[in-house]
Amino acid sequence: MHSQKVSIVEAPEPRDPRSLMPWPTVVSRTVSLPDRRAKLRLESAVWSGLDEIARKQLRPVQELCKDVDAHRPPGMPLTSAIRTYVLDYFRQTEAR
């Protein structure tokens, strides 16, 4: 009978899931819409996307928000419509 060495490999310490995917930073901005002023709380990545779209289109972010507000489906929150707009914009840009 041969004796075999058995090595025990210790499992790495479990990582804190927050270090793998940190929560996004939420930023508030107030925009003027035709019928009201809206305080919008969106992730900084969404604001950065809106800023980039506005730069490319030579339009103010406020104007983009007005357009999204005017064309969003009834009952959809403006913040959700803006997130969708930014995501769709970059998806379409990537597809070209």
Buried (B, 14 or more C-beta within 10 A) or exposed (E): EEEEEEEEEEEEEEEEEEEEEEEEEEBEBEBEBEEEEBEBEBBEEBBEBBEBBBEEEEEEBBEBBBEBBEEBEEEEEBBEBBBBBBEEBEEEEEEE
